[in-house]
Amino acid sequence: MTDHVEIEQKFDVDEDFERPDFGALPGVTAAAPVVYRLAATYFDTPGDRLAANKITLRRRTGGTDEGWHLKLPAADGNRQELHEPLGDSADEVPERFASRVAEVTGGRPLAPIAQLDTERTVVTLTRDDGHAVAEVADDKVTARRLNGAPEGDAGRPLRWREVEVEVPEPEPELQQAAADLLQAAGARPSGEASKLGRLLSS
């Protein structure tokens, strides 16, 4: 069980976007890309009360941090991310998370509302001492709403590609340099704070 503040920048890119060489950024070394396949089920109440309060609750398999994730609004536009292990049930929300959002759910049940499958290519940036200072995730996403979606939308997939730059602690110069490099390659700052938000607003 680990919790942390998520500090990230998100960018929209075209399907044929060519990832720039992040090793060109000053003071860092870029590791070889690693590919993961992620499958995430998102939970909310009838009426999407969590989404309306900018809260995300999901159960994800694959990657280095598989498990249950709860993301809550934090200062400066960042989000606090809480983790719990996968557990034995794919449908029973961990009690710590259910309790944390009880005031928002108002006693309404939490159930799956969306499925997102992602092919994620990760490039880790490190300093000379081997300390990781950023992670660049290039995501190809296929998303669909589940039961309760508007008529005609259930099961219809939405596909897009995006790039996230996440840092464990603020690195303003590095964050700006990475943003400049991505935008020079054709990336655009994302208008959506989360993948789920993009799906629900489509």
Secondary structure by P-SEA (a helix, b strand, c coil): cbbbbbbbbbbbbcccccccccccccccccccbbbbbbbbbbbbcccccccccccccccccccccccbbbbbbbcccbbbbbbbccccccccccaaaaaaaccccccccccccbbbbbbbbbbbbbcccccccbbbbbcccccccccccccccccccccccbbbbbbccccaaaaaaaaaaaaaacccccccccaaaaaaac
